[in-house]
């Protein structure tokens, strides 16, 4: 290992030690009972709630996947995706957060999302709880796999070690950390990691622009790539054997491709995913006071806008400075790493790499913990053994964590996996399965238990059907699967609810009390 790599490794080890220290610090409080382990005892302040929500949401996708898309095919895909995410973030905090926190307490003090859905409809047979827990297990395992791919790519690129070995090292670290401290440790470290992420994004972007000679020079260097800087056009890299061709040091692009209204709507649909993201919704439920949500929303929006804008521009700057360095869509996701190592001293590059690690850890620990809670708290205690003690639930959760991690490792074995693609599928799964259900549960009194079940099954099922069967047809069917699946779920919720008996007076009275803030 060279001197530069050694310095980077030392910085990253120090960072990882700090994260583990947080886990150890919160371990005792977290293990007091399941509410503290899974929801932190509803004690999060507005800053921690906001920044941990966004850090756990964005993952390594923010520092690798999004810049990679911008580097590979230009502005359009990355910009409209980011625009959808920013709008979705704002509406979610503005509309959903207050009602969900209030309703989760009214619904028998629910501490997980499946538990809230079940309690919202006063289930005796926990069908909603079982279905929602199953979907969480499936999609969060896929999500966790995307984080492990990020770890594998990061460490193998930095240290020249085999991808699979490095991916396994990352998986072991995340697993140990998650086992230690539960939700409190996760949220506290995510707050720290959110700060690291935004600092390194802005720092690398600033240095990249300066190195290129200013923003004008950056745009001048890429303006001749057809469609690269357009909002309604997209660049088309010319490849041979999977790698982009280059002529005299200039990357080859085909003719500009149209990027029409359907493409824009498809990318903006990413914003719909927020209404069904358990890792974000749990922060709404966990904030200590309802009146602190307004401040949390402002903090979250500032972080999101700065981070997304910086991530996109890093991809553009990377293409301007190193136009032929990364020749596949998968390699393009290393543009942040490439810029950091090229522009920063080794110690600062180590901090930038810690930013990627921060993004990955802040998401993967959330995914693993929520998936484990879905099995132990919702399936085991909620359905199979209703008198299970808190100790039994937490023990089973710790058993499930390595099981879920092992499955995620299998999914992440392919080092050519594109992080953006993996994340987009899991994001669509959660958005379509839970997004309409959350919105209708919170804001439509007439929604029924049967409507909730129909909405989940149709939305989650349509994600698979559209992705695997319909989308390959192409043309107008090539849109992002979240949009049609979200619409289908909403239609099923409305239709089935209206075709079945209205909810009981008890359920409707509870809805009205929550609506009035009583």
Secondary structure, 3 states (H helix, E strand, C coil): CCHHHHHHHHHHHHHHHHHHHHHHHHHHHHCCCHHHHHHHHHCECHHHHHHHHHHHHHHHHCCCHHHHHHHHHCHHHHHHHHHHHHHHHHHHHHHHHHHHHHHHHHCCCCCCHHHHHHHHCCCCCCHHHHHHHHHHHHHHHHHHHHHHHHHHHHHHHHHCCCHHHHHHHHHHHHHHHHHHHHHHHHHHHHHHHHHHHHHHHHHHHHHHHHHHCCHHHHHHHHCCCCCCCCCCEECCECEECCEECEECCEECECCCEECCHHHHHHHHHHHHHHHHCHHHHHHHHHECCHHHHHHHHHHHHHHHHHHHHHHHHHHHHHHHHCCCCCCCHHHHCCHHHHHHHHHCCHHHHHHHHHHHHHHHHHHHHHHHHHHHHHHHHHHHHHHHCCCCCHHHHHHHHHHHHHHHHHHHHHHCCCCCCCHHHHHHHHHHHHHHHHHHHHHHHHHCCCCCHHHHHHHHHHHHHHHHHHHHHHHHHCHHHHCCHHHHHHHHHHHHHHHHHHHCCCCCHHHHHHHHHHHHCC
